[in-house]
Amino acid sequence: MSLFDDAVLVLKGYEDQEELRQIYLDHLATHPDGMWKACGDGHITASALVIDPSRGQVLLTLHRKLRMWLQMGGHCEPGDVSLESAALREATEESGITGLTLLPGGPVRLDRHPIPAPCHWHLDVQYAVVAPPGAVQEISDESLDLRWFPYVEVADVADGSVVRLLEATRARL
């Protein structure tokens, strides 16, 4: 199965955010290249919130370009076999943590946000991953900083999309 086919199946099976989910499906139906950064009208991205439920913390990255505290994530790559694997790859690369495990149940949320030209939209499929006990992060080239934040502090440092992702993730725990 191709990554495109996986994305369509994942989105068809996602039962929340019906209107936004349909925007994603319509985008893929009209853009055969809609999984890739080269698609100028927008593209699917995959991200993952790294959490440590035992300590009540979340790991956020200070994004190098956007200079905002965000979850790990980014563009799908040709070697990705599924949206889940893309999200897990991004979380592992950007956090430096090995042994992350996906929170079961598929995507936690969808988040569509505008991005600067030449592209127009990121249609982000958001997952959550659990860090193993004693996980130690390592800053990647894509980050200015990585930091663990207690759940209660996330709203003080991150935007609403990250707060909503954390709330939806915590509801699954």
C-alpha positions in Angstrom: 0.0 0.0 0.0 1.3 3.5 -0.8 1.6 6.3 1.7 -1.2 8.1 -0.3 -3.5 5.1 0.1 -2.6 4.8 3.8 -3.4 8.5 4.3 -6.8 8.1 2.7 -7.6 5.0 4.8 -6.5 6.7 8.0 -8.5 9.8 7.3 -11.6 7.8 6.3 -11.3 5.9 9.6 -10.8 9.1 11.7 -14.1 9.8 13.4 -13.6 13.3 14.8 -13.4 16.8 13.2 -15.7 15.7 10.3 -15.6 19.0 8.4 -11.8 19.3 8.5 -11.4 15.5 7.8 -13.4 16.1 4.6 -11.2 19.0 3.6 -8.2 16.6 3.9 -9.9 13.9 1.8 -11.1 16.4 -0.8 -7.5 17.7 -1.0 -6.1 14.3 -1.7 -8.9 13.5 -4.2 -7.9 16.5 -6.3 -4.1 16.4 -5.7 -2.4 13.1 -6.5 0.8 14.8 -5.2 -1.0 16.1 -2.0 1.3 14.1 0.3 4.5 15.9 -0.8 6.1 19.3 0.0 6.1 20.1 -3.7 2.3 20.3 -3.9 1.9 24.1 -4.0 -1.8 24.1 -2.9 -0.8 22.4 0.4 0.2 19.0 1.6 -0.3 16.4 4.3 2.2 16.5 7.2 2.6 14.2 10.1 3.5 15.2 13.7 3.6 13.7 17.1 3.4 15.1 20.6 6.0 13.4 22.8 4.6 12.8 26.3 5.8 11.3 29.5 2.6 10.5 31.4 4.4 9.2 34.4 5.9 12.7 35.0 3.0 14.7 33.6 5.2 16.3 31.0 5.4 17.0 27.3 8.5 17.6 25.2 8.3 20.6 22.8 10.8 21.8 20.3 11.6 25.5 19.7 11.2 25.4 15.9 14.2 26.9 14.2 12.3 28.7 11.5 9.0 29.6 13.2 10.6 30.3 16.6 7.6 28.8 18.4 7.3 25.9 20.8 5.7 23.0 18.9 5.3 19.3 18.8 7.7 17.3 16.6 6.7 16.8 13.0 7.1 17.7 9.4 6.9 16.5 5.8 6.3 13.0 4.7 9.3 11.4 2.9 9.3 8.8 0.1 10.5 6.1 2.5 7.6 6.5 4.8 5.1 3.6 4.6 2.3 5.2 6.7 1.3 8.4 8.4 2.1 6.7 11.7 5.6 5.8 10.6 6.2 9.4 9.3 5.0 10.8 12.6 7.2 8.4 14.6 10.2 9.1 12.4 9.8 12.8 12.8 9.4 12.5 16.6 12.5 10.3 16.9 14.6 12.5 14.6 13.6 15.8 16.2 13.7 14.6 19.8 16.7 12.3 19.6 14.8 9.8 21.8 14.9 6.2 20.7 12.1 3.8 21.9 9.2 6.1 21.4 5.9 4.3 21.1 2.8 5.5 19.4 -0.3 6.0 21.5 -2.9 3.5 20.2 -6.0 4.6 18.4 -4.6 6.4 15.3 -4.4 10.2 14.9 -5.3 12.3 18.0 -6.2 15.4 16.0 -6.1 17.2 12.7 -4.8 20.7 12.3 -4.8 22.8 9.1 -2.6 25.9 9.2 -1.4 28.4 6.6 2.3 28.5 5.8 4.4 31.0 3.9 4.7 30.9 0.1 5.3 29.1 -2.2 3.0 26.6 -0.5 -0.3 27.5 1.1 -1.3 25.0 3.7 -0.1 22.2 6.0 -2.8 19.6 6.6 -1.2 18.1 9.7 -2.2 14.6 11.0 -1.3 14.7 14.6 -0.3 11.6 16.7 1.0 11.2 20.2 4.0 9.1 21.3 5.0 8.0 24.7 8.7 8.4 25.8 10.3 5.5 27.5 11.3 5.9 31.2 14.4 8.0 31.6 14.3 9.3 28.1 17.0 11.9 27.3 16.4 14.3 24.5 19.0 15.6 22.0 18.5 18.8 20.0 18.5 18.3 16.2 19.4 20.8 13.5 15.7 21.7 13.1 15.4 22.9 16.7 16.8 25.9 18.6 15.9 24.1 21.9 14.0 21.1 23.3 12.4 21.2 26.7 10.1 19.2 28.9 7.1 21.2 30.1 4.6 20.1 32.8 1.1 19.8 31.2 -0.1 22.9 33.1 2.6 25.1 31.6 2.0 24.2 27.9 -0.6 27.0 27.5 1.9 29.5 28.7 4.5 28.7 26.0 2.7 27.2 23.0 -0.1 28.2 20.8 -3.7 26.9 20.8 -3.1 24.1 18.4 -0.5 22.5 20.7 -2.8 23.0 23.7 -5.7 21.3 21.9 -3.4 18.4 20.9 -2.3 18.0 24.5 -5.9 18.0 25.7 -6.9 15.4 23.2 -3.9 13.3 24.0 -4.6 13.4 27.7 -8.2 12.4 27.1 -6.8 9.2 25.5 -4.5 8.3 28.4 
